[in-house]
Amino acid sequence: MTPEEIVGYHNYMSLPLTKRQKEMLSILYNYIKDTGYPPTFMEMRERLGIKSNQSVIDLLYKLEKKQLIKRQAGARSIAILPLGYQILEKEPLVPFLGITHAGAPVSTIELEGQWQQLSGDLARFNQHVYLLKVSGDSMINAGIDDGDILLVKEQKEFSSGDIVVADVAGESTVKRFISDDKPPYLYLKPENPAYDLILFTSTVELKGKVMFVMKNGQMKAIV
């Protein structure tokens, strides 16, 4: 990007949101909060009171350029970014991605249209986090039971002792990550003696750190 383009970009970013742009942002937030997924173009047109898809596309483009939303192909892929929540003065919404197994690894089940609102101190985790539901009992001694909801933060670096969501040969599981100076060195440890350790191989990949567990609607920090 040339110096002139950089100046032009920052000038564009500093422009205030128009009334119509903020209306579109509010429509996206309220629709996701109420239904669990973003609206279609037709639903956005109806709420805006317009007939043209191009007008919707133009508004979405401007919101994306201002880094208020992120989108891929199709209307249903829209996500509101932290700056968008800040402008709306709303709590962030976090996607509920599916089910992870506290036992032998199983494939994650996608739960389309499931979102959870974070509030209070939890709102600081709004970037790169998602929710998973636990199936199984291999982590009961860590206070994670069958049916609990986990708040997971995506990251690339982990410390020994972290409770993690891991991909094992394409299947999802939640375990405690252990890095030791004696064999077996690196492994995933269940918190239930009825289950075996999972040794690290090229098929094991750590996907995120479990930050909180939700029980009966209350979030508790993981230790």
C-alpha beads as a LAMMPS data file, in Angstrom:
LAMMPS data file: protein, C-alpha beads

223 atoms
222 bonds

1 atom types
1 bond types

-500.0 500.0 xlo xhi
-500.0 500.0 ylo yhi
-500.0 500.0 zlo zhi

Masses

1 110.0

Atoms # bond

1 1 1 0.000 0.000 0.000
2 1 1 1.393 3.385 -1.025
3 1 1 1.600 6.321 1.465
4 1 1 -1.284 7.984 -0.398
5 1 1 -3.401 4.827 -0.109
6 1 1 -2.598 4.537 3.618
7 1 1 -3.703 8.136 4.209
8 1 1 -6.876 7.527 2.208
9 1 1 -7.594 4.344 4.161
10 1 1 -7.213 6.057 7.547
11 1 1 -9.360 8.967 6.374
12 1 1 -12.069 6.476 5.366
13 1 1 -11.852 4.621 8.684
14 1 1 -12.205 7.881 10.611
15 1 1 -15.469 8.820 8.861
16 1 1 -18.442 8.579 11.236
17 1 1 -20.998 5.832 10.739
18 1 1 -24.022 7.004 8.782
19 1 1 -27.500 6.506 10.231
20 1 1 -28.186 3.794 7.631
21 1 1 -24.936 1.962 8.361
22 1 1 -25.638 1.932 12.098
23 1 1 -29.172 0.744 11.394
24 1 1 -27.761 -2.176 9.410
25 1 1 -25.303 -3.006 12.202
26 1 1 -28.165 -2.976 14.732
27 1 1 -30.247 -5.228 12.476
28 1 1 -27.399 -7.746 12.293
29 1 1 -26.890 -7.733 16.063
30 1 1 -30.564 -8.045 16.987
31 1 1 -31.234 -10.753 14.403
32 1 1 -28.260 -12.867 15.549
33 1 1 -29.207 -12.385 19.208
34 1 1 -32.863 -13.311 18.614
35 1 1 -32.464 -16.206 16.170
36 1 1 -28.927 -17.508 16.641
37 1 1 -27.685 -16.782 13.108
38 1 1 -27.259 -13.814 10.718
39 1 1 -30.150 -12.706 8.466
40 1 1 -30.437 -13.465 4.758
41 1 1 -30.373 -10.695 2.151
42 1 1 -34.162 -10.879 1.917
43 1 1 -34.514 -10.511 5.691
44 1 1 -32.105 -7.559 5.706
45 1 1 -34.046 -5.910 2.854
46 1 1 -37.316 -6.343 4.741
47 1 1 -35.955 -4.842 7.957
48 1 1 -34.382 -1.936 6.088
49 1 1 -37.526 -1.376 4.005
50 1 1 -35.713 -1.596 0.666
51 1 1 -36.035 -3.787 -2.434
52 1 1 -32.463 -3.888 -3.777
53 1 1 -29.892 -6.528 -2.849
54 1 1 -27.218 -4.150 -4.124
55 1 1 -28.095 -1.616 -1.425
56 1 1 -27.637 -4.342 1.203
57 1 1 -24.323 -5.390 -0.342
58 1 1 -23.098 -1.769 -0.347
59 1 1 -23.955 -1.334 3.339
60 1 1 -22.246 -4.598 4.282
61 1 1 -19.180 -3.619 2.257
62 1 1 -18.892 -0.289 4.090
63 1 1 -19.304 -1.943 7.494
64 1 1 -16.623 -4.464 6.565
65 1 1 -14.239 -1.734 5.367
66 1 1 -14.663 -0.006 8.729
67 1 1 -13.791 -3.331 10.427
68 1 1 -17.163 -3.531 12.151
69 1 1 -18.119 -6.884 10.637
70 1 1 -16.435 -9.832 8.972
71 1 1 -18.053 -11.891 6.255
72 1 1 -17.367 -14.680 3.820
73 1 1 -19.541 -15.852 0.938
74 1 1 -23.253 -15.550 1.680
75 1 1 -25.264 -13.585 4.226
76 1 1 -25.277 -16.303 6.886
77 1 1 -21.475 -16.029 7.353
78 1 1 -21.545 -12.489 8.809
79 1 1 -19.931 -11.929 12.227
80 1 1 -19.780 -8.693 14.210
81 1 1 -16.257 -7.643 15.205
82 1 1 -15.286 -6.091 18.589
83 1 1 -15.418 -2.530 17.213
84 1 1 -18.970 -3.155 16.029
85 1 1 -20.067 -4.203 19.524
86 1 1 -18.320 -1.138 20.918
87 1 1 -20.213 1.210 18.592
88 1 1 -23.528 -0.469 19.428
89 1 1 -22.638 -0.505 23.143
90 1 1 -23.714 -4.156 23.254
91 1 1 -22.304 -7.271 24.890
92 1 1 -20.534 -9.602 22.424
93 1 1 -22.159 -12.742 21.052
94 1 1 -20.122 -15.951 20.974
95 1 1 -20.758 -18.870 18.582
96 1 1 -21.773 -22.244 20.011
97 1 1 -19.757 -24.540 17.735
98 1 1 -20.818 -27.985 18.836
99 1 1 -20.088 -30.927 21.084
100 1 1 -16.707 -32.154 22.266
101 1 1 -16.159 -35.483 23.977
102 1 1 -14.769 -35.987 27.470
103 1 1 -13.879 -39.590 26.777
104 1 1 -12.605 -41.160 23.594
105 1 1 -12.344 -38.550 20.799
106 1 1 -15.435 -38.126 18.650
107 1 1 -16.211 -35.849 15.739
108 1 1 -17.474 -32.397 16.695
109 1 1 -21.166 -31.957 15.910
110 1 1 -21.980 -28.573 14.372
111 1 1 -24.900 -26.817 16.049
112 1 1 -25.932 -24.215 13.466
113 1 1 -27.764 -21.200 14.825
114 1 1 -26.553 -21.417 18.418
115 1 1 -25.078 -18.323 20.079
116 1 1 -24.499 -17.213 23.658
117 1 1 -24.217 -13.664 24.989
118 1 1 -21.236 -12.860 27.216
119 1 1 -21.636 -10.260 29.902
120 1 1 -19.695 -8.689 32.750
121 1 1 -16.116 -9.907 33.198
122 1 1 -16.598 -12.624 30.568
123 1 1 -17.006 -9.990 27.840
124 1 1 -13.224 -9.525 27.730
125 1 1 -12.988 -12.981 26.119
126 1 1 -15.091 -11.958 23.100
127 1 1 -12.274 -12.372 20.570
128 1 1 -11.408 -15.852 19.302
129 1 1 -13.637 -17.728 21.723
130 1 1 -16.428 -20.225 21.250
131 1 1 -18.642 -22.541 23.278
132 1 1 -18.683 -26.334 23.277
133 1 1 -20.951 -28.799 25.029
134 1 1 -19.287 -31.728 26.816
135 1 1 -20.278 -35.322 26.215
136 1 1 -18.683 -37.927 28.509
137 1 1 -17.114 -38.283 31.953
138 1 1 -13.340 -38.418 31.438
139 1 1 -12.830 -34.965 33.033
140 1 1 -15.050 -35.296 36.108
141 1 1 -12.140 -34.882 38.564
142 1 1 -11.453 -31.476 37.005
143 1 1 -15.039 -30.402 37.637
144 1 1 -16.153 -30.938 34.030
145 1 1 -19.202 -33.171 33.795
146 1 1 -21.336 -34.594 31.025
147 1 1 -23.564 -31.854 29.598
148 1 1 -21.473 -28.912 30.825
149 1 1 -20.766 -25.961 28.498
150 1 1 -17.132 -24.895 28.006
151 1 1 -15.854 -21.455 27.018
152 1 1 -12.805 -22.141 24.835
153 1 1 -10.203 -19.595 23.724
154 1 1 -8.337 -20.238 20.489
155 1 1 -4.571 -19.941 20.926
156 1 1 -1.298 -21.353 19.641
157 1 1 0.771 -21.674 22.831
158 1 1 -0.098 -23.842 25.829
159 1 1 1.383 -24.570 29.256
160 1 1 1.604 -27.941 30.929
161 1 1 -1.506 -28.399 33.040
162 1 1 -3.847 -26.448 30.746
163 1 1 -7.179 -28.092 30.014
164 1 1 -7.481 -28.047 26.244
165 1 1 -9.677 -28.943 23.323
166 1 1 -7.613 -31.137 21.014
167 1 1 -8.040 -32.602 17.580
168 1 1 -6.963 -36.261 17.568
169 1 1 -6.859 -37.719 14.056
170 1 1 -9.679 -35.420 12.997
171 1 1 -11.820 -35.971 16.082
172 1 1 -12.430 -33.663 19.033
173 1 1 -11.726 -34.257 22.720
174 1 1 -11.155 -32.275 25.932
175 1 1 -8.244 -33.284 28.182
176 1 1 -5.444 -31.865 30.319
177 1 1 -2.254 -31.123 28.355
178 1 1 0.913 -32.405 30.013
179 1 1 4.501 -31.609 29.007
180 1 1 6.968 -33.575 31.140
181 1 1 10.737 -34.087 31.235
182 1 1 10.351 -37.854 31.408
183 1 1 8.485 -40.390 29.232
184 1 1 5.931 -40.180 27.755
185 1 1 6.939 -36.455 27.644
186 1 1 3.900 -35.033 25.813
187 1 1 0.402 -36.409 26.328
188 1 1 -3.249 -35.636 26.976
189 1 1 -4.389 -36.705 30.421
190 1 1 -7.991 -37.554 31.341
191 1 1 -9.192 -36.552 34.807
192 1 1 -10.814 -39.918 35.408
193 1 1 -8.681 -43.035 36.105
194 1 1 -11.007 -45.164 33.978
195 1 1 -9.522 -43.590 30.833
196 1 1 -6.073 -43.972 29.229
197 1 1 -3.557 -41.261 28.379
198 1 1 -3.474 -40.039 24.775
199 1 1 0.152 -39.846 23.621
200 1 1 1.213 -37.095 21.226
201 1 1 1.707 -38.064 17.587
202 1 1 1.518 -36.127 14.331
203 1 1 -2.269 -36.607 14.424
204 1 1 -2.720 -34.603 17.667
205 1 1 -3.275 -30.844 17.474
206 1 1 -4.203 -28.497 20.305
207 1 1 -7.030 -26.177 19.223
208 1 1 -7.881 -24.074 22.274
209 1 1 -7.663 -23.608 26.031
210 1 1 -10.714 -24.173 28.214
211 1 1 -11.220 -20.985 30.235
212 1 1 -14.581 -21.475 31.934
213 1 1 -17.164 -24.194 32.525
214 1 1 -20.874 -23.357 32.692
215 1 1 -23.009 -25.272 35.194
216 1 1 -26.667 -24.444 35.765
217 1 1 -26.229 -21.179 33.888
218 1 1 -23.242 -20.062 35.992
219 1 1 -19.718 -19.704 34.590
220 1 1 -16.831 -20.948 36.755
221 1 1 -13.127 -20.500 36.012
222 1 1 -11.152 -23.647 35.152
223 1 1 -8.193 -24.491 37.417

Bonds

1 1 1 2
2 1 2 3
3 1 3 4
4 1 4 5
5 1 5 6
6 1 6 7
7 1 7 8
8 1 8 9
9 1 9 10
10 1 10 11
11 1 11 12
12 1 12 13
13 1 13 14
14 1 14 15
15 1 15 16
16 1 16 17
17 1 17 18
18 1 18 19
19 1 19 20
20 1 20 21
21 1 21 22
22 1 22 23
23 1 23 24
24 1 24 25
25 1 25 26
26 1 26 27
27 1 27 28
28 1 28 29
29 1 29 30
30 1 30 31
31 1 31 32
32 1 32 33
33 1 33 34
34 1 34 35
35 1 35 36
36 1 36 37
37 1 37 38
38 1 38 39
39 1 39 40
40 1 40 41
41 1 41 42
42 1 42 43
43 1 43 44
44 1 44 45
45 1 45 46
46 1 46 47
47 1 47 48
48 1 48 49
49 1 49 50
50 1 50 51
51 1 51 52
52 1 52 53
53 1 53 54
54 1 54 55
55 1 55 56
56 1 56 57
57 1 57 58
58 1 58 59
59 1 59 60
60 1 60 61
61 1 61 62
62 1 62 63
63 1 63 64
64 1 64 65
65 1 65 66
66 1 66 67
67 1 67 68
68 1 68 69
69 1 69 70
70 1 70 71
71 1 71 72
72 1 72 73
73 1 73 74
74 1 74 75
75 1 75 76
76 1 76 77
77 1 77 78
78 1 78 79
79 1 79 80
80 1 80 81
81 1 81 82
82 1 82 83
83 1 83 84
84 1 84 85
85 1 85 86
86 1 86 87
87 1 87 88
88 1 88 89
89 1 89 90
90 1 90 91
91 1 91 92
92 1 92 93
93 1 93 94
94 1 94 95
95 1 95 96
96 1 96 97
97 1 97 98
98 1 98 99
99 1 99 100
100 1 100 101
101 1 101 102
102 1 102 103
103 1 103 104
104 1 104 105
105 1 105 106
106 1 106 107
107 1 107 108
108 1 108 109
109 1 109 110
110 1 110 111
111 1 111 112
112 1 112 113
113 1 113 114
114 1 114 115
115 1 115 116
116 1 116 117
117 1 117 118
118 1 118 119
119 1 119 120
120 1 120 121
121 1 121 122
122 1 122 123
123 1 123 124
124 1 124 125
125 1 125 126
126 1 126 127
127 1 127 128
128 1 128 129
129 1 129 130
130 1 130 131
131 1 131 132
132 1 132 133
133 1 133 134
134 1 134 135
135 1 135 136
136 1 136 137
137 1 137 138
138 1 138 139
139 1 139 140
140 1 140 141
141 1 141 142
142 1 142 143
143 1 143 144
144 1 144 145
145 1 145 146
146 1 146 147
147 1 147 148
148 1 148 149
149 1 149 150
150 1 150 151
151 1 151 152
152 1 152 153
153 1 153 154
154 1 154 155
155 1 155 156
156 1 156 157
157 1 157 158
158 1 158 159
159 1 159 160
160 1 160 161
161 1 161 162
162 1 162 163
163 1 163 164
164 1 164 165
165 1 165 166
166 1 166 167
167 1 167 168
168 1 168 169
169 1 169 170
170 1 170 171
171 1 171 172
172 1 172 173
173 1 173 174
174 1 174 175
175 1 175 176
176 1 176 177
177 1 177 178
178 1 178 179
179 1 179 180
180 1 180 181
181 1 181 182
182 1 182 183
183 1 183 184
184 1 184 185
185 1 185 186
186 1 186 187
187 1 187 188
188 1 188 189
189 1 189 190
190 1 190 191
191 1 191 192
192 1 192 193
193 1 193 194
194 1 194 195
195 1 195 196
196 1 196 197
197 1 197 198
198 1 198 199
199 1 199 200
200 1 200 201
201 1 201 202
202 1 202 203
203 1 203 204
204 1 204 205
205 1 205 206
206 1 206 207
207 1 207 208
208 1 208 209
209 1 209 210
210 1 210 211
211 1 211 212
212 1 212 213
213 1 213 214
214 1 214 215
215 1 215 216
216 1 216 217
217 1 217 218
218 1 218 219
219 1 219 220
220 1 220 221
221 1 221 222
222 1 222 223
